[in-house]
Structure formats: C-alpha cells, structure tokens
Amino acid sequence: MTTSLYARLAARFPDAGKTFLETADGRMITYGDLQAESGRMAGALVKLGVKPGDRVAVQVSKSPEALVLYLGCVRAGAVYLPLNTAYTMAELGYFIGDAEPTVVVCDPKSREAVATLPEAAGVAAVETLDAAGAGSIVDKAAGEPADFADVPRAADDLAAILYTSGTTGRSKGAMLTQDNLASNAEVLVDYWRFTADDVLIHALPIYHTHGLFVATNTLLMAGGSMLFLPKFDADQVLALMPRATTMMGVPTFYTRLIDHLGLNREVSANMRLFTSGSAPLLAETHRAFEEKTGHRILERYGMTETNMNTSNPYDGERRAGTVGFPLPGVSLRIADPETGAELPQGEIGVIEVKGPNVFKGYWRMPEKTEAEFRPDGFFITGDVSMIDADGYVHIVGRAKDLIISGGFNVYPKEVESEIDDMDGVVESAVVGVPHRDFGEGVTAIVVLEGGAEIAEDEVQARLKERLAAYKLPKRVFFVPELPRNTMGKVQKNVLRETYADTYKG
C-alpha cells in the first residue's frame, strides 16, 4: 500500500484528459496538466535546495498555480506551510522564524519586504506568485521536466504545518502527516458519497484546512472536477449551480445566498450536497435555506489539528444545531475539563478525539503537545460540547469562551440560543468581561433584523423567563454586525476587548 499523500491521491485520478479545474474566466486544467505541472514545480523546489522534511512557506492569492505549488511541495517531500494573505510582515516574521522554511513564496509586491525580514536570513530563496498565476516560481518550474520521480514519504512523515489563529498566546504550528490528510480525504469521499461525476464549487480560501484539505483533497481523491472561484460571489455561485453537484461553504456563504433573489429550487436542482463548516451554522439559516431550495445543509465539525471529526449523516436526519456523529475511524468522548474523566451522555464537557486524522503535535512545542494529549492518546480539543440521546454532537462553545460569573459556569451558546430565538434577532454573541463583584459579567452583543426594534430591558426580561439568574446578561448591546475572521468565525476575543470596560467605575 502506498503511504504518501500524493500517491494515494494520484492512485484515484481519472484519465489524463478529464478536467480537474475550471476558472471563473473559463481556463481549463486537466488531470494530465496537474500531474505534469506539479512535477515541474517539485523539480523547481528541489533545485532551490528543498530536501525531504524542509518547510516551504506560502503566502499568495488563490490561483490554480497555488494548488500546483501545494502538490509540488508534497511530491518533493517538503512540508507545505500555507499562510493567511491577511498576515502582516510582523506576523510573517514570526512564522518564518518559527518554521525556518527553506523557500518562501509570496506576492511579487511583498517580495522585497519579505526578503529583508531578519527572520528570512536563513531562507535559501524568496520566490513569487501573483493572483494571475505568474511569478518567479512558475518561471523556474517551466524549465523543469514534467516527469518527476516523487520523493518517498512514510505515512507518519509531515505533509503540512498549519498555524492556529493564536487568539490566546502565540500561534502554534499544527503538524499534519501524510496519513492525517490522506485518511481523512478517503473517509470523506465515502461518507459524503463523492464520485468522479461530482463538480464542486470551490469558493473557499486555500490557506486554511477547509478549502485546501477538506475541499481540494476530497475532490482529488474522488477524481472529480471543480469550478474554481477566487472568492465567494453570490452571483457567480448561482450562475454555476446548474453545472455543479456540490459546494463546501462557511455560514456566511449560505446567508448571502439566502438573501439573493436568485436562490430557488430550480437553480439548485442539479446540486446533491451542500456542506457547511469552520463556524457554527444558525438553525435559522438551516431552515431558511431548506425552504428556498429543498436542500438540507450538511454541517460537520473539524479543526486545524484534526481535519474532520464529525458529520451529520448523508442519509438520515441532518439535525440543525448539531454537527452529527463521529466519522468512521474517529473516537470521540466528552470529558470533564479538569479531571479528564469521561462524562455520561447529555452532560456538557470538552470534546476529546482520537484517530488517524489527529495531528502529530505542535511544531517545536513538545510541552504544549504533551499538555494537549491524554495519556491514552486522546487530543483535548478545547471545544465544549454534549452528546444528545440520539448520539448527535452539539458544540456549546470553546473552553476559553466559558464564562465564570459569581462562581457559576455559564456556557455562552445556551444564552445565545435563547436570544437568537427571539423575533427580530439575526444572531448574538455572549462573552464574559471583567466585573468587580462577579469576576466576569455575562454580556450579550446582538444583531437585529432591519427595522426591528428591541430594547435592552426587553431582552433581559424575556431571558429571565427562560434562564437561571446567574446566566442572564447584565448588559445587552446592539451592533450592525459581529466581528468575524476570514473563515466566518465570530471573534469573541475582539468583543471581549471592545466591552472590557463595561462594568468598571
């Protein structure tokens, strides 16, 4: 059995002439092109001094060539290190200093600044790649032969390092192995019924696990085709739907589609599957999308460190507000965050997972790695959850988002769910901020529908009928929208900073 990620992907590739990717402007790339171009890219990287296990850091705009670069890295035996295009030079300096890549690939406009970073002193080459797919790395690859002999890799060798967002402390590099990525893609192909006939609308960024590994690897593993968009655009997505069979998205994609007059059952008739992840999908969004299209969005749960852990079923009830069941091969339990003792069904605790999808540890952080794993090999995710009587997993929030007010634990999701059910409310976020008497004061930030008018005391009065007194928000603030990161997750750390002085004085 082949052990490397690329060998396991390529073993399922269809005929060389089949379309792998089509861009928004009609450019086609076949599987034969992909094989040849990734071989040339691998050859260029080796010529630049990349050896097996070396890191290649990449901060570039989304393009087909960026995918070719990813596969070229894997074929060269390198460790791919994608970086968010929004990162500043200071942040880039940290990642380069920490990962010590042999090669850095960036936008031509930032090449000079990257090359002069103190942390880049040990980098062998700083190459370029722009949004149009042109740059020095592509020029170098053009001169290499297409027939590249892939560098052998073992299942446990690293394929990628993805840095976590770093909202608490410095970012950590999650080390993902060849088998982590390949095994997860194989499971998702089967669980989500992907075949070579599938056509995926790809509108996600490719510096993140969702767009790069979940979408791209799964599609490649199935030998399907993708309609490759530089970013999400509701008009473009709706125009492509009649030609597509599936789309992977974040909740923002679905709320924008729901708001679009063009979304209906006719335009989505050819689609077989819509999945959502990276951030919680509101039950209201779930219902509204089904009403307009007849499709129930399939919500799943994953992490940078683990790829996909759970999924709502392909056949059977896709239950709004849940992330379904553990995927085949994944063991999941709910544990007491303090003692690690497994909790009975229905009780709230921290998710712990174990399986071939779970990462090898944090790059050059052995102590942090040891602290995040139980002695029996389970990874402590930090996500607070419960499993209901039917076995569905409910994500309640992050452990770091837990509010301790007056000595009582308050799980924000419970309060948010009650607020979100109120007429006129689009969504809410509940955070704890410093409070002189209670340690942390429960604070709600609410987004209202256009034209809706609800007063702070009305929200508090309605909640009083539904929740224990210690869970009630001491203040309710109304905002036009909640702050989100590029993957659509609400940035509660930003909200905590914004409202930090609420109870002072």
VEXPADREN-778453 format. One line per 10 residues: number of its first residue (from 0); their letters; for each residue x, y, z of C-alpha. Coordinates in steps of 0.001 Angstrom, whole numbers, plus 500000, padded with zeros to 6 digits. Layout:
<sites>
NUM) a) X/Y/Z ~ ...
</sites>
This chain:
<sites>
0) mttslyarla) 500000/500000/500000 ~ 501254/503480/499124 ~ 501781/505704/502141 ~ 502401/509192/500765 ~ 499546/511643/500374 ~ 500198/512335/496706 ~ 500499/508655/495778 ~ 497165/507941/497446 ~ 495529/510853/495636 ~ 497080/510041/492246
10) arfpdagktf) 496033/506385/492529 ~ 492435/507603/492159 ~ 492999/510175/489407 ~ 490812/509659/486311 ~ 492007/509775/482687 ~ 494582/512489/481996 ~ 492194/514311/479670 ~ 489480/514840/482269 ~ 489008/518397/483556 ~ 490273/518862/487099
20) letadgrmit) 489657/522584/487388 ~ 487907/525371/485520 ~ 488451/529008/486487 ~ 485894/531808/486505 ~ 487255/533061/483164 ~ 486977/529649/481508 ~ 490539/528378/481785 ~ 490720/524572/481961 ~ 493290/522383/483712 ~ 493131/518624/483145
30) ygdlqaesgr) 494378/515898/485448 ~ 497217/515380/482976 ~ 498121/519068/483264 ~ 498009/518809/487058 ~ 500331/515808/487077 ~ 502809/517473/484711 ~ 502779/520928/486287 ~ 503070/519660/489864 ~ 506021/517531/488700 ~ 507717/520584/487229
40) magalvklgv) 507017/522529/490419 ~ 508501/519741/492535 ~ 511612/519782/490346 ~ 511959/523555/490750 ~ 511716/523286/494527 ~ 514375/520570/494658 ~ 516665/522765/492534 ~ 516138/525588/495034 ~ 517556/523330/497735 ~ 514398/521844/499216
50) kpgdrvavqv) 515135/518492/500844 ~ 512693/515973/502351 ~ 511168/517442/505510 ~ 512088/521042/504630 ~ 509344/523632/505014 ~ 508022/525752/502157 ~ 506103/528808/503425 ~ 503478/530191/501057 ~ 501558/533469/501351 ~ 499885/534009/497991
60) skspealvly) 496488/534798/496478 ~ 494241/531960/495398 ~ 495067/530640/491933 ~ 495350/527268/490173 ~ 499128/527665/490334 ~ 498905/527894/494125 ~ 497273/524440/494162 ~ 500004/523179/491816 ~ 502575/524575/494250 ~ 500921/522728/497151
70) lgcvragavy) 501042/519418/495284 ~ 504567/520114/494060 ~ 505685/520571/497661 ~ 504118/517284/498689 ~ 505719/515458/495738 ~ 509135/516936/496585 ~ 508844/515573/500127 ~ 508551/519093/501559 ~ 506247/520288/504333 ~ 503689/522763/502996
80) lplntaytma) 503095/525838/505159 ~ 500164/527974/503902 ~ 499805/531429/505426 ~ 496770/533708/505545 ~ 497078/536510/502996 ~ 495960/538981/505678 ~ 499032/538386/507870 ~ 501255/541433/508358 ~ 505029/541490/507921 ~ 505460/541257/511693
90) elgyfigdae) 503299/538125/511779 ~ 505072/536716/508744 ~ 508379/537258/510509 ~ 507176/535153/513417 ~ 506081/532264/511186 ~ 509292/532289/509146 ~ 511401/532476/512302 ~ 509488/529638/513914 ~ 509190/527267/510940 ~ 512582/528088/509359
100) ptvvvcdpks) 511471/527365/505786 ~ 513973/526710/503013 ~ 511797/528569/500496 ~ 509207/531323/500943 ~ 506728/532082/498138 ~ 504886/535413/498342 ~ 503185/538038/496210 ~ 505619/539947/493962 ~ 504609/543202/495673 ~ 505807/541980/499053
110) reavatlpea) 508928/540117/497936 ~ 511389/542833/498892 ~ 509868/543296/502354 ~ 509815/539535/502981 ~ 513400/539099/501814 ~ 514624/541780/504225 ~ 512874/540344/507294 ~ 515532/539471/509879 ~ 513937/536043/510229 ~ 514413/535419/506493
120) agvaavetld) 518208/535493/506762 ~ 518406/531703/506676 ~ 515899/531262/503832 ~ 517515/529877/500668 ~ 515095/531577/498247 ~ 512179/534018/498295 ~ 510078/533364/495192 ~ 506898/534996/493879 ~ 503421/534049/492693 ~ 500627/536524/491959
130) aagagsivdk) 496843/536236/491727 ~ 497059/535662/487961 ~ 499325/532654/488489 ~ 502506/534340/487294 ~ 505758/534684/489204 ~ 509341/533555/489598 ~ 508418/530121/490979 ~ 506262/529427/487908 ~ 509065/530604/485602 ~ 511509/528272/487317
140) aagepadfad) 509080/525367/487109 ~ 508559/525919/483377 ~ 512160/524880/482737 ~ 511847/521575/484582 ~ 510794/518199/483140 ~ 507210/517104/483789 ~ 508274/513561/484673 ~ 509282/513921/488331 ~ 510089/510916/490496 ~ 508178/511612/493704
150) vpraaddlaa) 510248/511650/496892 ~ 509204/508636/499004 ~ 507365/509536/502206 ~ 506201/507384/505093 ~ 502675/507647/506479 ~ 503954/509408/509611 ~ 506124/511955/507769 ~ 504866/515542/507783 ~ 502912/516843/504798 ~ 501945/520265/506172
160) ilytsgttgr) 502133/522650/509094 ~ 499134/524898/509688 ~ 499364/527651/512262 ~ 496431/528131/514585 ~ 494860/531573/514863 ~ 496679/532434/518072 ~ 493850/534278/519828 ~ 495317/533098/523129 ~ 499087/533368/523129 ~ 501387/532928/520163
170) skgamltqdn) 500313/530857/517176 ~ 501106/527160/517265 ~ 502084/525130/514213 ~ 499917/522012/513904 ~ 501969/519214/512306 ~ 499852/517181/509876 ~ 501180/513925/508479 ~ 500749/512269/505096 ~ 498297/509811/506658 ~ 496388/512516/508576
180) lasnaevlvd) 495457/514186/505289 ~ 495058/511140/503065 ~ 492987/509080/505506 ~ 490593/511956/506191 ~ 490036/512582/502474 ~ 489377/508869/501918 ~ 486781/508827/504704 ~ 485033/511969/503430 ~ 484826/510639/499863 ~ 482934/507620/501154
190) ywrftaddvl) 480860/509373/503838 ~ 479742/512225/501589 ~ 479373/509957/498510 ~ 481848/511789/496291 ~ 482477/510265/492853 ~ 484283/511195/489639 ~ 480973/512657/488419 ~ 480992/515361/491093 ~ 481577/519001/490205 ~ 482500/521105/493244
200) ihalpiyhth) 482011/524857/493521 ~ 485248/525938/495238 ~ 484923/529472/496619 ~ 486915/528997/499847 ~ 490420/530347/500560 ~ 493203/527777/500187 ~ 495430/528832/503090 ~ 493038/527121/505508 ~ 492266/523464/506175 ~ 488693/523789/504853
210) glfvatntll) 489492/524974/501340 ~ 492863/523274/500963 ~ 492453/519868/502579 ~ 488740/519192/503021 ~ 487644/520553/499642 ~ 490678/520007/497417 ~ 491956/516689/498768 ~ 488470/515172/498877 ~ 487729/516265/495313 ~ 491100/514922/494108
220) maggsmlflp) 490574/511659/495959 ~ 487259/511244/494120 ~ 488693/512211/490730 ~ 486021/514876/490312 ~ 486100/518376/488835 ~ 485924/521815/490424 ~ 484698/525248/489436 ~ 487402/527385/490973 ~ 486451/530913/492101 ~ 488956/533435/493531
230) kfdadqvlal) 486463/534200/496314 ~ 482805/533810/497156 ~ 480473/535821/494938 ~ 476757/535015/495213 ~ 476036/535969/491579 ~ 478829/533725/490295 ~ 477906/530818/492559 ~ 474259/530908/491474 ~ 475293/531088/487809 ~ 477440/527968/488282
240) mprattmmgv) 474983/525896/490327 ~ 473210/524307/487329 ~ 476605/522884/486235 ~ 477668/521735/489712 ~ 476707/518943/492093 ~ 478184/520095/495407 ~ 479523/523085/497327 ~ 481503/523408/500526 ~ 480999/526667/502363 ~ 481007/528644/505574
250) ptfytrlidh) 477798/530038/507125 ~ 478357/533451/505510 ~ 478073/531833/502049 ~ 474650/530498/502901 ~ 473289/533671/504490 ~ 474338/535642/501392 ~ 472715/533101/499092 ~ 469503/533189/501133 ~ 469422/536984/500784 ~ 469856/536687/496990
260) lglnrevsan) 466657/536804/494937 ~ 468098/534239/492523 ~ 468210/531362/495014 ~ 465400/528867/494443 ~ 464668/525182/493867 ~ 465152/525438/490114 ~ 468682/526890/490205 ~ 469804/524323/492792 ~ 468050/521335/491201 ~ 471292/519719/489965
270) mrlftsgsap) 473020/520022/493348 ~ 473222/516922/495552 ~ 475119/518250/498570 ~ 475793/521499/500407 ~ 478155/521278/503395 ~ 478984/523930/505985 ~ 481805/524268/508478 ~ 484520/526483/510009 ~ 481907/528274/512143 ~ 478519/527331/513668
280) llaethrafe) 475536/527432/511314 ~ 472474/529080/512830 ~ 469369/526878/512930 ~ 467530/529792/511304 ~ 469949/529702/508331 ~ 469467/525940/508090 ~ 465680/526324/507910 ~ 465673/529291/505534 ~ 467993/527546/503053 ~ 465839/524427/503035
290) ektghriler) 462691/526479/502490 ~ 464230/528185/499440 ~ 465989/525196/497865 ~ 464640/521966/499320 ~ 468214/521081/500384 ~ 469237/520487/503992 ~ 472767/521751/504565 ~ 475087/519088/505976 ~ 477002/520565/508914 ~ 480209/518967/510149
300) ygmtetnmnt) 482931/519679/512701 ~ 486680/519811/512314 ~ 489771/521632/513490 ~ 493140/522698/512137 ~ 494688/519990/514313 ~ 492356/517165/513334 ~ 490782/517804/509934 ~ 487196/516481/510090 ~ 485959/514748/513239 ~ 482187/514511/512878
310) snpydgerra) 479482/514951/510277 ~ 475742/514936/510012 ~ 474667/511871/508015 ~ 474429/511828/504234 ~ 471350/509629/504582 ~ 469195/510268/507619 ~ 468349/513361/509600 ~ 470707/516317/509255 ~ 469855/517927/512551 ~ 470121/521738/512713
320) gtvgfplpgv) 472307/522988/515555 ~ 474360/519792/515668 ~ 477494/518514/513929 ~ 476285/514931/513655 ~ 478222/511820/514586 ~ 481899/510838/514767 ~ 483265/509906/511340 ~ 484356/506297/510710 ~ 487678/505663/512444 ~ 487309/508636/514796
330) slriadpetg) 486788/508010/518516 ~ 485086/510889/520347 ~ 484245/511368/524011 ~ 483058/514167/526280 ~ 485308/514649/529305 ~ 485478/516725/532442 ~ 487948/519505/531558 ~ 489616/519334/534966 ~ 489874/515611/535672 ~ 489665/514157/532162
340) aelpqgeigv) 487022/511705/533364 ~ 484562/510692/530646 ~ 481112/512185/531225 ~ 477734/510490/530738 ~ 475620/511191/527671 ~ 473818/514523/527932 ~ 476392/516204/530165 ~ 478471/519175/528996 ~ 482243/518825/528820 ~ 485219/519093/526495
350) ievkgpnvfk) 485467/517056/523289 ~ 488421/514688/523096 ~ 489194/512821/519879 ~ 491490/510081/518683 ~ 492026/508669/515196 ~ 494204/508697/512067 ~ 493030/512262/511390 ~ 494556/513669/514587 ~ 497756/515660/514131 ~ 501226/514687/515314
360) gywrmpekte) 501621/517628/517698 ~ 502675/521278/517749 ~ 505827/522256/515866 ~ 508765/522600/518262 ~ 506414/522709/521279 ~ 506829/519317/522985 ~ 505494/520556/526324 ~ 502406/522106/524747 ~ 501858/518931/522744 ~ 502108/516765/525854
370) aefrpdgffi) 499663/519017/527709 ~ 497055/518737/524935 ~ 497020/514929/524779 ~ 495711/512479/527361 ~ 497936/509530/528313 ~ 495721/507222/526204 ~ 496293/509321/523075 ~ 493092/511376/523005 ~ 493529/515008/521885 ~ 491848/517641/524072
380) tgdvsmidad) 490140/519890/521525 ~ 489098/522703/523856 ~ 485620/522633/522299 ~ 482810/522397/524836 ~ 480071/520007/523790 ~ 477417/517459/524727 ~ 476049/514344/523027 ~ 472265/514100/522995 ~ 470140/510997/523495 ~ 470245/510217/519773
390) gyvhivgrak) 474033/510456/519595 ~ 474253/513817/517826 ~ 477153/516031/518912 ~ 476244/519612/519935 ~ 479041/522200/520073 ~ 478375/524519/523006 ~ 481449/526752/522581 ~ 485168/526948/523238 ~ 486532/526178/526691 ~ 488282/529552/526618
400) dliisggfnv) 484878/531188/525981 ~ 483416/529681/529159 ~ 482186/532444/531482 ~ 482567/532045/535245 ~ 480219/534539/536861 ~ 479855/534581/540625 ~ 481423/531125/540767 ~ 478915/529617/538334 ~ 479797/528286/534861 ~ 477892/529952/532020
410) ypkeveseid) 478113/528420/528543 ~ 477605/531241/526010 ~ 475868/529006/523448 ~ 472964/528354/525811 ~ 472314/532083/526262 ~ 472901/532817/522560 ~ 470374/530178/521510 ~ 467674/531805/523634 ~ 468448/535268/522257 ~ 468603/534004/518656
420) dmdgvvesav) 465100/532530/519020 ~ 463626/535978/519706 ~ 461687/537653/516898 ~ 463739/540329/515181 ~ 467128/538885/516165 ~ 469553/537772/513428 ~ 472276/536478/515745 ~ 474059/537140/519003 ~ 477343/536602/520789 ~ 477700/536265/524551
430) vgvphrdfge) 481033/536936/526265 ~ 482366/537389/529758 ~ 484148/540628/530620 ~ 485744/541731/533914 ~ 483257/542522/536684 ~ 484212/543761/540147 ~ 481594/541727/542032 ~ 481138/538629/539868 ~ 484587/538099/538370 ~ 483050/538079/534911
440) gvtaivvleg) 479864/539758/533811 ~ 477723/537977/531217 ~ 477427/540391/528292 ~ 475347/539992/525118 ~ 476039/541616/521766 ~ 473041/541360/519431 ~ 472429/541922/515711 ~ 468837/542824/514814 ~ 466952/542396/511559 ~ 466476/545549/509522
450) gaeiaedevq) 463673/547612/511036 ~ 463420/545536/514199 ~ 463378/547383/517493 ~ 464088/545590/520752 ~ 465263/547328/523905 ~ 467934/546018/526260 ~ 465481/545509/529104 ~ 463126/543555/526807 ~ 465871/541030/526011 ~ 466727/540710/529677
460) arlkerlaay) 463061/540287/530662 ~ 462469/537533/528111 ~ 465610/535676/529160 ~ 464579/535880/532811 ~ 461664/533585/531981 ~ 463988/531017/530390 ~ 467307/531037/532235 ~ 468706/530925/535740 ~ 469543/534368/537126 ~ 473315/533810/537046
470) klpkrvffvp) 473153/533210/533265 ~ 471382/536483/532473 ~ 473337/539178/530592 ~ 473991/542140/532833 ~ 474215/544297/529717 ~ 472917/543896/526156 ~ 474479/545851/523293 ~ 473150/546152/519739 ~ 475510/546261/516743 ~ 475070/546173/512940
480) elprntmgkv) 477262/543068/512644 ~ 479576/540846/514671 ~ 483341/540875/514029 ~ 484456/537769/512145 ~ 487692/536276/510898 ~ 488237/535252/507280 ~ 486526/531890/507832 ~ 483401/533469/509300 ~ 484037/532656/512959 ~ 482854/535304/515408
490) qknvlretya) 485916/536867/517044 ~ 484922/536770/520677 ~ 488380/537952/521699 ~ 487640/541214/519832 ~ 484300/541543/521612 ~ 485920/540934/524998 ~ 488400/543722/524269 ~ 485705/546082/522957 ~ 483494/545717/526033 ~ 486258/545195/528607
500) dtykg) 485396/548414/530496 ~ 481651/547824/530648 ~ 481498/547194/534396 ~ 484292/549445/535548 ~ 483690/552557/537613
</sites>
